[in-house]
């Protein structure tokens, strides 16, 4: 398919300018002020609209087996919902069970993701350690284009990585030219607090934030940062929800350490009053970890985003319906952790970021797309409107209006954490790999059209492989 987008203003992270965009064979092939339309070319009139890189959500959990159930959103429905909101790529997570072969888990997730309608790639979680994990990490980097490894510092007794695992995995990631990421909560403290709060008779969703106060997040973030500092490995801290973790990141960055921070759209906009709703279903719908915080933390997170100490925005999209959440009706510890948001992330950030003056349009592109592409080493293939980039594009109508609701969203879940929020600005057209997949409020997607995106390791690892190849048998280097 050949598509010509005419009359719009291109908004990249670094600049905005008036130009037409020609897409062919899945790539952007030309930019120009007066590009001519050839016969058979699909024309999109973008007059009065902005042409931006498709969003990249660097934190999703489609089809995740978790807490005795499986997330309701699969890779087909989840990536489709993302396209409806202007997100054209996700970075999901392979999460092996303790003692499960890492490569087996990776291939399991790759199989589930084959139904994706938009591009995807994976972080791989390190949930246990021995020499087989050490070897598997190299295979993932060398042969499958994985350059990021995740560590859950919470969920004791399940997937929690203790300090020994962190040190071993961080060290190995540095050798391989990979970046490490952490879910920062002190799992031991969370476990103790959960027991204590439950024993005091607090059984409902209001117990969830009480068991995971900001201090447990701040401590874990600082601990991961200092371990990374000693070892010299770059670190990405996911879903920062509070001032304490932001302060740890800011302090480290001021000291020259290479630390990156992610914030969820929900944590920027929703406060902890949702857990005190007398209706169990509404309160439980917001149970996720880390939890939503008191209002003071939202303001701190916005400042972190504006100052550049938080670089990316995500959703931690992990959906569970009311029937699944009901597993914790009498025990908040059993409520499956997770909320949605992939369809609405860009809309709510435009409404509460750009339209309020907190973010410029260029900063909006930076935190919804470009920074993620750069941090995870797929820029400018992704995250840029430029010749040679993948034709993953959102045409953004700044005058479009809607009221967000579970009754009308495309997400495969019966609640929406942004229910009733009115937004101005949204995707009029979404292009994925050069195909028009969303237009006029309608999706036109093909099951399995999404492709796995390999992400090369960072400087150093390939050089080491080449050096090794000079003194041994040839080594196949995949770029």
C-alpha angles and dihedrals in degrees: 000000000000117000130186117197109199135187100014134122114244113225116195127167092261104036149356125226141159113259144132118243125218118199124191134165091359095306138095102249104173144015122193145139096247110020114174122235113237124209113282094020118136110234123212115190106215097173110152091008138101125244110212140167111272113262121264116210104201095190123051136135111204118181091355118176102222140153094355098312141063125250110260094227115079128193093267099050094036097053090044091054089049091055090053088059097042099263110132102175139034134196106212130181135253104209114186119203114246108286092008114136106261095220092048089055091047093054090045091057092043088056093051091049096054089092092061117128094201133042120284143175136180144243108207119221121223104214100162139011142232136119092284089061090048090055095041092057090061092048090052093050097041102039107023107034098245112153102164133064125196128216125193109210088186137055099074114209092025126048101342116138113215124207093271091057091045093052094046095045095042090051092050093046090054090052090052098046094248132137122234125222131196140199095216115214126117099246095196093053092046091052093050093046093048091055093045095049093046091050089053088062098257102135106151131085090278087075092063099074091038089060093050107043121176092259093067089054094046093050093050094046091052092046093051090046093052093047089051090048093055092047095041097232124141114249134205117196112205129216100000105196105173148046092250096062091041090053091052091051093045093050092050093048090049087055090054098256118146100241126147129196133208127200128194121231088233094055089053094054113024127069133203095263087091090076092060094060108126090221106087095206094053093046094044091050087069097050108121135131124282089028128227110278141217115286095260089069094056091059091048091051092051089053089050090053093046093048094049095244087115109048109179140041123213141159109225081222104202113146129203122172125228092263090056094045088053089075085085097046091125100024123042089203090070098051107113108247115235149089136194133239113133092119095049105035096098094041096053093043090052091047096046098027112035099025092049093048094245090117134026118226090255091051088049090057090045095055097038099045125346100057092051090050091050097043092050094041104246098111131151090015085066130023097036141088096217139122110280095022121121111271094247101140140158121203103210123207108204091194098053114114134197143155111233114234141158087231092067107024124105095226115115097237133092097231137051122205089212093051112161096008112143115217135184116206129043149149115300092175133012123195120196119189089341097309124113103237103163128036136144091009092302130112122221104183135157121221109243096013091121117093133214110249118214115215116205120225121256127266116308107033098079090045089055091050091051091049090050090049091057091061101038142020116324114279119215108230115198116207 
